[in-house]
Structure formats: structure tokens, C-alpha cells
């Protein structure tokens, strides 16, 4: 099981958090998604964490959300 953290922008409320979480949970192989709006962080656990481009393409359909790599 792999785990990866991302920075996320565009989360304005808990509704936003819920939309993003549901979308990521529907990706094949994803077992857990944790989102912190206060820290603008997303942690994804999966057999193989999808590439950031795949995740951002998914977010494009939901609203003004964008993932970036954490340092």
C-alpha cells in the first residue's frame, strides 16, 4: 500500500472537501482519502497512487480545485 500527500487549493468549505473526497474514493485502487482544509492537504492511500495529472484531470470536472506536489 502506497501513501502520498498533496497540497490542494480551492477548498472553501466542508462541501468542497466532501466533493473532492468522494471523487478520489471512486478511483480504482484508492483505499483511503484524508483531507485537511485547514492545512490544504490531501493524503491518498492506494495500491498505486495515481499520478497528479490524473487526479487534477478529475478535479477539473468538479470545480476550481488544484493539486500540487508537497515539498
mmCIF file of the N, C-alpha and C atoms, coordinates in Angstrom:
data_MODEL
# 
_entry.id   MODEL 
# 
loop_
_atom_site.group_PDB 
_atom_site.id 
_atom_site.type_symbol 
_atom_site.label_atom_id 
_atom_site.label_alt_id 
_atom_site.label_comp_id 
_atom_site.label_asym_id 
_atom_site.label_entity_id 
_atom_site.label_seq_id 
_atom_site.pdbx_PDB_ins_code 
_atom_site.Cartn_x 
_atom_site.Cartn_y 
_atom_site.Cartn_z 
_atom_site.occupancy 
_atom_site.B_iso_or_equiv 
_atom_site.pdbx_formal_charge 
_atom_site.auth_seq_id 
_atom_site.auth_comp_id 
_atom_site.auth_asym_id 
_atom_site.auth_atom_id 
_atom_site.pdbx_PDB_model_num 
ATOM 1   N N  . UNK A 1 1  ? 0.847   -1.176 0.000   1.00 0.00 ? 1  UNK A N  1 
ATOM 2   C CA . UNK A 1 1  ? 0.000   0.000  0.000   1.00 0.00 ? 1  UNK A CA 1 
ATOM 3   C C  . UNK A 1 1  ? 0.891   1.238  0.000   1.00 0.00 ? 1  UNK A C  1 
ATOM 4   N N  . UNK A 1 2  ? 0.621   2.155  -0.908  1.00 0.00 ? 2  UNK A N  1 
ATOM 5   C CA . UNK A 1 2  ? 1.379   3.407  -1.013  1.00 0.00 ? 2  UNK A CA 1 
ATOM 6   C C  . UNK A 1 2  ? 0.550   4.551  -0.439  1.00 0.00 ? 2  UNK A C  1 
ATOM 7   N N  . UNK A 1 3  ? 1.252   5.578  0.017   1.00 0.00 ? 3  UNK A N  1 
ATOM 8   C CA . UNK A 1 3  ? 0.607   6.743  0.604   1.00 0.00 ? 3  UNK A CA 1 
ATOM 9   C C  . UNK A 1 3  ? 1.312   7.989  0.076   1.00 0.00 ? 3  UNK A C  1 
ATOM 10  N N  . UNK A 1 4  ? 0.525   8.993  -0.346  1.00 0.00 ? 4  UNK A N  1 
ATOM 11  C CA . UNK A 1 4  ? 1.125   10.205 -0.905  1.00 0.00 ? 4  UNK A CA 1 
ATOM 12  C C  . UNK A 1 4  ? 0.339   11.421 -0.449  1.00 0.00 ? 4  UNK A C  1 
ATOM 13  N N  . UNK A 1 5  ? 1.082   12.482 -0.102  1.00 0.00 ? 5  UNK A N  1 
ATOM 14  C CA . UNK A 1 5  ? 0.482   13.743 0.302   1.00 0.00 ? 5  UNK A CA 1 
ATOM 15  C C  . UNK A 1 5  ? 0.575   14.752 -0.838  1.00 0.00 ? 5  UNK A C  1 
ATOM 16  N N  . UNK A 1 6  ? -0.482  15.547 -0.963  1.00 0.00 ? 6  UNK A N  1 
ATOM 17  C CA . UNK A 1 6  ? -0.532  16.615 -1.949  1.00 0.00 ? 6  UNK A CA 1 
ATOM 18  C C  . UNK A 1 6  ? -1.017  17.892 -1.279  1.00 0.00 ? 6  UNK A C  1 
ATOM 19  N N  . UNK A 1 7  ? -0.647  19.023 -1.828  1.00 0.00 ? 7  UNK A N  1 
ATOM 20  C CA . UNK A 1 7  ? -1.219  20.310 -1.428  1.00 0.00 ? 7  UNK A CA 1 
ATOM 21  C C  . UNK A 1 7  ? -2.409  20.534 -2.356  1.00 0.00 ? 7  UNK A C  1 
ATOM 22  N N  . UNK A 1 8  ? -3.493  21.097 -1.820  1.00 0.00 ? 8  UNK A N  1 
ATOM 23  C CA . UNK A 1 8  ? -4.675  21.362 -2.635  1.00 0.00 ? 8  UNK A CA 1 
ATOM 24  C C  . UNK A 1 8  ? -5.113  22.805 -2.452  1.00 0.00 ? 8  UNK A C  1 
ATOM 25  N N  . UNK A 1 9  ? -5.541  23.413 -3.534  1.00 0.00 ? 9  UNK A N  1 
ATOM 26  C CA . UNK A 1 9  ? -6.096  24.767 -3.464  1.00 0.00 ? 9  UNK A CA 1 
ATOM 27  C C  . UNK A 1 9  ? -7.549  24.715 -3.915  1.00 0.00 ? 9  UNK A C  1 
ATOM 28  N N  . UNK A 1 10 ? -8.325  25.709 -3.474  1.00 0.00 ? 10 UNK A N  1 
ATOM 29  C CA . UNK A 1 10 ? -9.712  25.812 -3.912  1.00 0.00 ? 10 UNK A CA 1 
ATOM 30  C C  . UNK A 1 10 ? -10.739 25.271 -2.940  1.00 0.00 ? 10 UNK A C  1 
ATOM 31  N N  . UNK A 1 11 ? -10.298 24.739 -1.800  1.00 0.00 ? 11 UNK A N  1 
ATOM 32  C CA . UNK A 1 11 ? -11.248 24.224 -0.809  1.00 0.00 ? 11 UNK A CA 1 
ATOM 33  C C  . UNK A 1 11 ? -11.738 25.387 0.049   1.00 0.00 ? 11 UNK A C  1 
ATOM 34  N N  . UNK A 1 12 ? -13.023 25.719 -0.085  1.00 0.00 ? 12 UNK A N  1 
ATOM 35  C CA . UNK A 1 12 ? -13.568 26.861 0.641   1.00 0.00 ? 12 UNK A CA 1 
ATOM 36  C C  . UNK A 1 12 ? -14.489 26.454 1.787   1.00 0.00 ? 12 UNK A C  1 
ATOM 37  N N  . UNK A 1 13 ? -14.992 25.212 1.768   1.00 0.00 ? 13 UNK A N  1 
ATOM 38  C CA . UNK A 1 13 ? -15.935 24.787 2.797   1.00 0.00 ? 13 UNK A CA 1 
ATOM 39  C C  . UNK A 1 13 ? -15.927 23.257 2.898   1.00 0.00 ? 13 UNK A C  1 
ATOM 40  N N  . UNK A 1 14 ? -16.692 22.733 3.827   1.00 0.00 ? 14 UNK A N  1 
ATOM 41  C CA . UNK A 1 14 ? -16.769 21.275 4.007   1.00 0.00 ? 14 UNK A CA 1 
ATOM 42  C C  . UNK A 1 14 ? -17.444 20.603 2.809   1.00 0.00 ? 14 UNK A C  1 
ATOM 43  N N  . UNK A 1 15 ? -18.316 21.324 2.124   1.00 0.00 ? 15 UNK A N  1 
ATOM 44  C CA . UNK A 1 15 ? -18.934 20.767 0.916   1.00 0.00 ? 15 UNK A CA 1 
ATOM 45  C C  . UNK A 1 15 ? -17.860 20.481 -0.137  1.00 0.00 ? 15 UNK A C  1 
ATOM 46  N N  . UNK A 1 16 ? -16.920 21.406 -0.289  1.00 0.00 ? 16 UNK A N  1 
ATOM 47  C CA . UNK A 1 16 ? -15.804 21.205 -1.223  1.00 0.00 ? 16 UNK A CA 1 
ATOM 48  C C  . UNK A 1 16 ? -14.998 19.973 -0.828  1.00 0.00 ? 16 UNK A C  1 
ATOM 49  N N  . UNK A 1 17 ? -14.699 19.855 0.443   1.00 0.00 ? 17 UNK A N  1 
ATOM 50  C CA . UNK A 1 17 ? -13.943 18.706 0.950   1.00 0.00 ? 17 UNK A CA 1 
ATOM 51  C C  . UNK A 1 17 ? -14.667 17.414 0.607   1.00 0.00 ? 17 UNK A C  1 
ATOM 52  N N  . UNK A 1 18 ? -15.968 17.386 0.842   1.00 0.00 ? 18 UNK A N  1 
ATOM 53  C CA . UNK A 1 18 ? -16.757 16.191 0.555   1.00 0.00 ? 18 UNK A CA 1 
ATOM 54  C C  . UNK A 1 18 ? -16.754 15.820 -0.923  1.00 0.00 ? 18 UNK A C  1 
ATOM 55  N N  . UNK A 1 19 ? -16.880 16.812 -1.794  1.00 0.00 ? 19 UNK A N  1 
ATOM 56  C CA . UNK A 1 19 ? -16.884 16.543 -3.244  1.00 0.00 ? 19 UNK A CA 1 
ATOM 57  C C  . UNK A 1 19 ? -15.563 15.925 -3.695  1.00 0.00 ? 19 UNK A C  1 
ATOM 58  N N  . UNK A 1 20 ? -14.461 16.499 -3.223  1.00 0.00 ? 20 UNK A N  1 
ATOM 59  C CA . UNK A 1 20 ? -13.137 16.002 -3.608  1.00 0.00 ? 20 UNK A CA 1 
ATOM 60  C C  . UNK A 1 20 ? -12.914 14.600 -3.048  1.00 0.00 ? 20 UNK A C  1 
ATOM 61  N N  . UNK A 1 21 ? -13.279 14.398 -1.802  1.00 0.00 ? 21 UNK A N  1 
ATOM 62  C CA . UNK A 1 21 ? -13.080 13.089 -1.164  1.00 0.00 ? 21 UNK A CA 1 
ATOM 63  C C  . UNK A 1 21 ? -13.859 11.994 -1.896  1.00 0.00 ? 21 UNK A C  1 
ATOM 64  N N  . UNK A 1 22 ? -15.107 12.250 -2.195  1.00 0.00 ? 22 UNK A N  1 
ATOM 65  C CA . UNK A 1 22 ? -15.930 11.263 -2.912  1.00 0.00 ? 22 UNK A CA 1 
ATOM 66  C C  . UNK A 1 22 ? -15.325 10.954 -4.279  1.00 0.00 ? 22 UNK A C  1 
ATOM 67  N N  . UNK A 1 23 ? -14.883 11.976 -4.988  1.00 0.00 ? 23 UNK A N  1 
ATOM 68  C CA . UNK A 1 23 ? -14.301 11.766 -6.322  1.00 0.00 ? 23 UNK A CA 1 
ATOM 69  C C  . UNK A 1 23 ? -13.059 10.885 -6.240  1.00 0.00 ? 23 UNK A C  1 
ATOM 70  N N  . UNK A 1 24 ? -12.169 11.168 -5.279  1.00 0.00 ? 24 UNK A N  1 
ATOM 71  C CA . UNK A 1 24 ? -10.939 10.386 -5.164  1.00 0.00 ? 24 UNK A CA 1 
ATOM 72  C C  . UNK A 1 24 ? -11.212 8.965  -4.683  1.00 0.00 ? 24 UNK A C  1 
ATOM 73  N N  . UNK A 1 25 ? -12.219 8.780  -3.841  1.00 0.00 ? 25 UNK A N  1 
ATOM 74  C CA . UNK A 1 25 ? -12.543 7.438  -3.352  1.00 0.00 ? 25 UNK A CA 1 
ATOM 75  C C  . UNK A 1 25 ? -13.065 6.539  -4.467  1.00 0.00 ? 25 UNK A C  1 
ATOM 76  N N  . UNK A 1 26 ? -13.548 7.111  -5.542  1.00 0.00 ? 26 UNK A N  1 
ATOM 77  C CA . UNK A 1 26 ? -14.082 6.331  -6.651  1.00 0.00 ? 26 UNK A CA 1 
ATOM 78  C C  . UNK A 1 26 ? -13.006 5.876  -7.634  1.00 0.00 ? 26 UNK A C  1 
ATOM 79  N N  . UNK A 1 27 ? -11.779 6.349  -7.459  1.00 0.00 ? 27 UNK A N  1 
ATOM 80  C CA . UNK A 1 27 ? -10.669 5.944  -8.327  1.00 0.00 ? 27 UNK A CA 1 
ATOM 81  C C  . UNK A 1 27 ? -10.259 4.519  -7.957  1.00 0.00 ? 27 UNK A C  1 
ATOM 82  N N  . UNK A 1 28 ? -10.116 3.671  -8.960  1.00 0.00 ? 28 UNK A N  1 
ATOM 83  C CA . UNK A 1 28 ? -9.729  2.274  -8.726  1.00 0.00 ? 28 UNK A CA 1 
ATOM 84  C C  . UNK A 1 28 ? -8.448  2.179  -7.913  1.00 0.00 ? 28 UNK A C  1 
ATOM 85  N N  . UNK A 1 29 ? -8.474  1.340  -6.890  1.00 0.00 ? 29 UNK A N  1 
ATOM 86  C CA . UNK A 1 29 ? -7.296  1.070  -6.086  1.00 0.00 ? 29 UNK A CA 1 
ATOM 87  C C  . UNK A 1 29 ? -7.122  1.983  -4.888  1.00 0.00 ? 29 UNK A C  1 
ATOM 88  N N  . UNK A 1 30 ? -7.869  3.096  -4.828  1.00 0.00 ? 30 UNK A N  1 
ATOM 89  C CA . UNK A 1 30 ? -7.757  4.015  -3.689  1.00 0.00 ? 30 UNK A CA 1 
ATOM 90  C C  . UNK A 1 30 ? -8.498  3.423  -2.502  1.00 0.00 ? 30 UNK A C  1 
ATOM 91  N N  . UNK A 1 31 ? -7.792  3.311  -1.371  1.00 0.00 ? 31 UNK A N  1 
ATOM 92  C CA . UNK A 1 31 ? -8.406  2.723  -0.183  1.00 0.00 ? 31 UNK A CA 1 
ATOM 93  C C  . UNK A 1 31 ? -8.773  3.759  0.876   1.00 0.00 ? 31 UNK A C  1 
ATOM 94  N N  . UNK A 1 32 ? -8.082  4.915  0.880   1.00 0.00 ? 32 UNK A N  1 
ATOM 95  C CA . UNK A 1 32 ? -8.374  5.931  1.887   1.00 0.00 ? 32 UNK A CA 1 
ATOM 96  C C  . UNK A 1 32 ? -7.985  7.306  1.362   1.00 0.00 ? 32 UNK A C  1 
ATOM 97  N N  . UNK A 1 33 ? -8.828  8.286  1.705   1.00 0.00 ? 33 UNK A N  1 
ATOM 98  C CA . UNK A 1 33 ? -8.556  9.680  1.357   1.00 0.00 ? 33 UNK A CA 1 
ATOM 99  C C  . UNK A 1 33 ? -8.784  10.515 2.613   1.00 0.00 ? 33 UNK A C  1 
ATOM 100 N N  . UNK A 1 34 ? -7.767  11.270 3.020   1.00 0.00 ? 34 UNK A N  1 
ATOM 101 C CA . UNK A 1 34 ? -7.890  12.172 4.161   1.00 0.00 ? 34 UNK A CA 1 
ATOM 102 C C  . UNK A 1 34 ? -7.612  13.585 3.663   1.00 0.00 ? 34 UNK A C  1 
ATOM 103 N N  . UNK A 1 35 ? -8.505  14.524 4.022   1.00 0.00 ? 35 UNK A N  1 
ATOM 104 C CA . UNK A 1 35 ? -8.365  15.897 3.564   1.00 0.00 ? 35 UNK A CA 1 
ATOM 105 C C  . UNK A 1 35 ? -8.406  16.834 4.761   1.00 0.00 ? 35 UNK A C  1 
ATOM 106 N N  . UNK A 1 36 ? -7.445  17.746 4.806   1.00 0.00 ? 36 UNK A N  1 
ATOM 107 C CA . UNK A 1 36 ? -7.406  18.782 5.833   1.00 0.00 ? 36 UNK A CA 1 
ATOM 108 C C  . UNK A 1 36 ? -7.559  20.129 5.147   1.00 0.00 ? 36 UNK A C  1 
ATOM 109 N N  . UNK A 1 37 ? -8.728  20.731 5.288   1.00 0.00 ? 37 UNK A N  1 
ATOM 110 C CA . UNK A 1 37 ? -8.965  22.052 4.695   1.00 0.00 ? 37 UNK A CA 1 
ATOM 111 C C  . UNK A 1 37 ? -8.120  23.107 5.402   1.00 0.00 ? 37 UNK A C  1 
ATOM 112 N N  . UNK A 1 38 ? -7.920  22.944 6.702   1.00 0.00 ? 38 UNK A N  1 
ATOM 113 C CA . UNK A 1 38 ? -7.122  23.892 7.477   1.00 0.00 ? 38 UNK A CA 1 
ATOM 114 C C  . UNK A 1 38 ? -5.668  23.939 7.006   1.00 0.00 ? 38 UNK A C  1 
ATOM 115 N N  . UNK A 1 39 ? -5.131  22.796 6.585   1.00 0.00 ? 39 UNK A N  1 
ATOM 116 C CA . UNK A 1 39 ? -3.738  22.707 6.132   1.00 0.00 ? 39 UNK A CA 1 
ATOM 117 C C  . UNK A 1 39 ? -3.610  22.620 4.614   1.00 0.00 ? 39 UNK A C  1 
ATOM 118 N N  . UNK A 1 40 ? -4.737  22.610 3.904   1.00 0.00 ? 40 UNK A N  1 
ATOM 119 C CA . UNK A 1 40 ? -4.742  22.468 2.443   1.00 0.00 ? 40 UNK A CA 1 
ATOM 120 C C  . UNK A 1 40 ? -3.952  21.248 1.998   1.00 0.00 ? 40 UNK A C  1 
ATOM 121 N N  . UNK A 1 41 ? -4.232  20.108 2.640   1.00 0.00 ? 41 UNK A N  1 
ATOM 122 C CA . UNK A 1 41 ? -3.523  18.860 2.340   1.00 0.00 ? 41 UNK A CA 1 
ATOM 123 C C  . UNK A 1 41 ? -4.508  17.727 2.039   1.00 0.00 ? 41 UNK A C  1 
ATOM 124 N N  . UNK A 1 42 ? -4.081  16.876 1.123   1.00 0.00 ? 42 UNK A N  1 
ATOM 125 C CA . UNK A 1 42 ? -4.809  15.653 0.793   1.00 0.00 ? 42 UNK A CA 1 
ATOM 126 C C  . UNK A 1 42 ? -3.821  14.501 0.915   1.00 0.00 ? 42 UNK A C  1 
ATOM 127 N N  . UNK A 1 43 ? -4.214  13.457 1.625   1.00 0.00 ? 43 UNK A N  1 
ATOM 128 C CA . UNK A 1 43 ? -3.416  12.235 1.710   1.00 0.00 ? 43 UNK A CA 1 
ATOM 129 C C  . UNK A 1 43 ? -4.217  11.119 1.069   1.00 0.00 ? 43 UNK A C  1 
ATOM 130 N N  . UNK A 1 44 ? -3.595  10.455 0.107   1.00 0.00 ? 44 UNK A N  1 
ATOM 131 C CA . UNK A 1 44 ? -4.252  9.357  -0.609  1.00 0.00 ? 44 UNK A CA 1 
ATOM 132 C C  . UNK A 1 44 ? -3.474  8.081  -0.350  1.00 0.00 ? 44 UNK A C  1 
ATOM 133 N N  . UNK A 1 45 ? -4.199  7.047  0.066   1.00 0.00 ? 45 UNK A N  1 
ATOM 134 C CA . UNK A 1 45 ? -3.621  5.711  0.215   1.00 0.00 ? 45 UNK A CA 1 
ATOM 135 C C  . UNK A 1 45 ? -4.226  4.829  -0.871  1.00 0.00 ? 45 UNK A C  1 
ATOM 136 N N  . UNK A 1 46 ? -3.355  4.104  -1.578  1.00 0.00 ? 46 UNK A N  1 
ATOM 137 C CA . UNK A 1 46 ? -3.820  3.266  -2.682  1.00 0.00 ? 46 UNK A CA 1 
ATOM 138 C C  . UNK A 1 46 ? -2.787  2.195  -2.975  1.00 0.00 ? 46 UNK A C  1 
ATOM 139 N N  . UNK A 1 47 ? -3.219  1.194  -3.718  1.00 0.00 ? 47 UNK A N  1 
ATOM 140 C CA . UNK A 1 47 ? -2.278  0.177  -4.176  1.00 0.00 ? 47 UNK A CA 1 
ATOM 141 C C  . UNK A 1 47 ? -1.168  0.871  -4.952  1.00 0.00 ? 47 UNK A C  1 
ATOM 142 N N  . UNK A 1 48 ? -1.563  1.725  -5.880  1.00 0.00 ? 48 UNK A N  1 
ATOM 143 C CA . UNK A 1 48 ? -0.649  2.588  -6.628  1.00 0.00 ? 48 UNK A CA 1 
ATOM 144 C C  . UNK A 1 48 ? -1.314  3.945  -6.702  1.00 0.00 ? 48 UNK A C  1 
ATOM 145 N N  . UNK A 1 49 ? -0.762  4.934  -6.030  1.00 0.00 ? 49 UNK A N  1 
ATOM 146 C CA . UNK A 1 49 ? -1.364  6.266  -6.034  1.00 0.00 ? 49 UNK A CA 1 
ATOM 147 C C  . UNK A 1 49 ? -1.313  6.823  -7.457  1.00 0.00 ? 49 UNK A C  1 
ATOM 148 N N  . UNK A 1 50 ? -2.467  7.268  -7.965  1.00 0.00 ? 50 UNK A N  1 
ATOM 149 C CA . UNK A 1 50 ? -2.494  7.813  -9.326  1.00 0.00 ? 50 UNK A CA 1 
ATOM 150 C C  . UNK A 1 50 ? -1.569  9.028  -9.457  1.00 0.00 ? 50 UNK A C  1 
ATOM 151 N N  . UNK A 1 51 ? -1.115  9.271  -10.671 1.00 0.00 ? 51 UNK A N  1 
ATOM 152 C CA . UNK A 1 51 ? -0.269  10.431 -10.923 1.00 0.00 ? 51 UNK A CA 1 
ATOM 153 C C  . UNK A 1 51 ? -1.075  11.712 -10.733 1.00 0.00 ? 51 UNK A C  1 
ATOM 154 N N  . UNK A 1 52 ? -0.372  12.774 -10.383 1.00 0.00 ? 52 UNK A N  1 
ATOM 155 C CA . UNK A 1 52 ? -1.023  14.049 -10.089 1.00 0.00 ? 52 UNK A CA 1 
ATOM 156 C C  . UNK A 1 52 ? -1.835  14.558 -11.280 1.00 0.00 ? 52 UNK A C  1 
ATOM 157 N N  . UNK A 1 53 ? -1.385  14.319 -12.502 1.00 0.00 ? 53 UNK A N  1 
ATOM 158 C CA . UNK A 1 53 ? -2.131  14.768 -13.682 1.00 0.00 ? 53 UNK A CA 1 
ATOM 159 C C  . UNK A 1 53 ? -3.492  14.084 -13.755 1.00 0.00 ? 53 UNK A C  1 
ATOM 160 N N  . UNK A 1 54 ? -3.541  12.806 -13.464 1.00 0.00 ? 54 UNK A N  1 
ATOM 161 C CA . UNK A 1 54 ? -4.810  12.061 -13.477 1.00 0.00 ? 54 UNK A CA 1 
ATOM 162 C C  . UNK A 1 54 ? -5.757  12.635 -12.431 1.00 0.00 ? 54 UNK A C  1 
ATOM 163 N N  . UNK A 1 55 ? -5.231  12.912 -11.240 1.00 0.00 ? 55 UNK A N  1 
ATOM 164 C CA . UNK A 1 55 ? -6.059  13.450 -10.169 1.00 0.00 ? 55 UNK A CA 1 
ATOM 165 C C  . UNK A 1 55 ? -6.539  14.861 -10.500 1.00 0.00 ? 55 UNK A C  1 
ATOM 166 N N  . UNK A 1 56 ? -5.668  15.693 -11.064 1.00 0.00 ? 56 UNK A N  1 
ATOM 167 C CA . UNK A 1 56 ? -6.070  17.053 -11.435 1.00 0.00 ? 56 UNK A CA 1 
ATOM 168 C C  . UNK A 1 56 ? -7.087  17.051 -12.571 1.00 0.00 ? 56 UNK A C  1 
ATOM 169 N N  . UNK A 1 57 ? -6.970  16.108 -13.497 1.00 0.00 ? 57 UNK A N  1 
ATOM 170 C CA . UNK A 1 57 ? -7.973  15.992 -14.567 1.00 0.00 ? 57 UNK A CA 1 
ATOM 171 C C  . UNK A 1 57 ? -9.342  15.678 -13.970 1.00 0.00 ? 57 UNK A C  1 
ATOM 172 N N  . UNK A 1 58 ? -9.363  14.840 -12.954 1.00 0.00 ? 58 UNK A N  1 
ATOM 173 C CA . UNK A 1 58 ? -10.610 14.502 -12.274 1.00 0.00 ? 58 UNK A CA 1 
ATOM 174 C C  . UNK A 1 58 ? -11.180 15.734 -11.564 1.00 0.00 ? 58 UNK A C  1 
ATOM 175 N N  . UNK A 1 59 ? -10.321 16.501 -10.917 1.00 0.00 ? 59 UNK A N  1 
ATOM 176 C CA . UNK A 1 59 ? -10.762 17.695 -10.198 1.00 0.00 ? 59 UNK A CA 1 
ATOM 177 C C  . UNK A 1 59 ? -11.298 18.775 -11.129 1.00 0.00 ? 59 UNK A C  1 
ATOM 178 N N  . UNK A 1 60 ? -10.772 18.815 -12.336 1.00 0.00 ? 60 UNK A N  1 
ATOM 179 C CA . UNK A 1 60 ? -11.195 19.822 -13.313 1.00 0.00 ? 60 UNK A CA 1 
ATOM 180 C C  . UNK A 1 60 ? -12.701 19.780 -13.549 1.00 0.00 ? 60 UNK A C  1 
ATOM 181 N N  . UNK A 1 61 ? -13.284 18.597 -13.448 1.00 0.00 ? 61 UNK A N  1 
ATOM 182 C CA . UNK A 1 61 ? -14.718 18.426 -13.666 1.00 0.00 ? 61 UNK A CA 1 
ATOM 183 C C  . UNK A 1 61 ? -15.548 18.825 -12.450 1.00 0.00 ? 61 UNK A C  1 
ATOM 184 N N  . UNK A 1 62 ? -14.908 19.052 -11.304 1.00 0.00 ? 62 UNK A N  1 
ATOM 185 C CA . UNK A 1 62 ? -15.629 19.334 -10.066 1.00 0.00 ? 62 UNK A CA 1 
ATOM 186 C C  . UNK A 1 62 ? -15.696 20.805 -9.694  1.00 0.00 ? 62 UNK A C  1 
ATOM 187 N N  . UNK A 1 63 ? -14.702 21.557 -10.104 1.00 0.00 ? 63 UNK A N  1 
ATOM 188 C CA . UNK A 1 63 ? -14.668 22.954 -9.706  1.00 0.00 ? 63 UNK A CA 1 
ATOM 189 C C  . UNK A 1 63 ? -13.262 23.507 -9.808  1.00 0.00 ? 63 UNK A C  1 
ATOM 190 N N  . UNK A 1 64 ? -12.989 24.533 -9.043  1.00 0.00 ? 64 UNK A N  1 
ATOM 191 C CA . UNK A 1 64 ? -11.715 25.237 -9.106  1.00 0.00 ? 64 UNK A CA 1 
ATOM 192 C C  . UNK A 1 64 ? -10.716 24.676 -8.087  1.00 0.00 ? 64 UNK A C  1 
ATOM 193 N N  . UNK A 1 65 ? -10.482 23.369 -8.138  1.00 0.00 ? 65 UNK A N  1 
ATOM 194 C CA . UNK A 1 65 ? -9.557  22.700 -7.228  1.00 0.00 ? 65 UNK A CA 1 
ATOM 195 C C  . UNK A 1 65 ? -8.302  22.331 -7.997  1.00 0.00 ? 65 UNK A C  1 
ATOM 196 N N  . UNK A 1 66 ? -7.166  22.346 -7.319  1.00 0.00 ? 66 UNK A N  1 
ATOM 197 C CA . UNK A 1 66 ? -5.903  22.009 -7.983  1.00 0.00 ? 66 UNK A CA 1 
ATOM 198 C C  . UNK A 1 66 ? -4.947  21.395 -6.978  1.00 0.00 ? 66 UNK A C  1 
ATOM 199 N N  . UNK A 1 67 ? -4.377  20.249 -7.350  1.00 0.00 ? 67 UNK A N  1 
ATOM 200 C CA . UNK A 1 67 ? -3.358  19.598 -6.527  1.00 0.00 ? 67 UNK A CA 1 
ATOM 201 C C  . UNK A 1 67 ? -1.979  20.036 -6.997  1.00 0.00 ? 67 UNK A C  1 
ATOM 202 N N  . UNK A 1 68 ? -1.046  20.074 -6.053  1.00 0.00 ? 68 UNK A N  1 
ATOM 203 C CA . UNK A 1 68 ? 0.362   20.281 -6.373  1.00 0.00 ? 68 UNK A CA 1 
ATOM 204 C C  . UNK A 1 68 ? 1.165   19.386 -5.446  1.00 0.00 ? 68 UNK A C  1 
ATOM 205 N N  . UNK A 1 69 ? 2.402   19.143 -5.837  1.00 0.00 ? 69 UNK A N  1 
ATOM 206 C CA . UNK A 1 69 ? 3.275   18.293 -5.039  1.00 0.00 ? 69 UNK A CA 1 
ATOM 207 C C  . UNK A 1 69 ? 3.642   19.009 -3.738  1.00 0.00 ? 69 UNK A C  1 
ATOM 208 N N  . UNK A 1 70 ? 3.745   18.258 -2.666  1.00 0.00 ? 70 UNK A N  1 
ATOM 209 C CA . UNK A 1 70 ? 4.213   18.834 -1.405  1.00 0.00 ? 70 UNK A CA 1 
ATOM 210 C C  . UNK A 1 70 ? 5.737   18.804 -1.398  1.00 0.00 ? 70 UNK A C  1 
ATOM 211 N N  . UNK A 1 71 ? 6.332   19.672 -0.637  1.00 0.00 ? 71 UNK A N  1 
ATOM 212 C CA . UNK A 1 71 ? 7.799   19.731 -0.537  1.00 0.00 ? 71 UNK A CA 1 
ATOM 213 C C  . UNK A 1 71 ? 8.289   18.791 0.521   1.00 0.00 ? 71 UNK A C  1 
# 
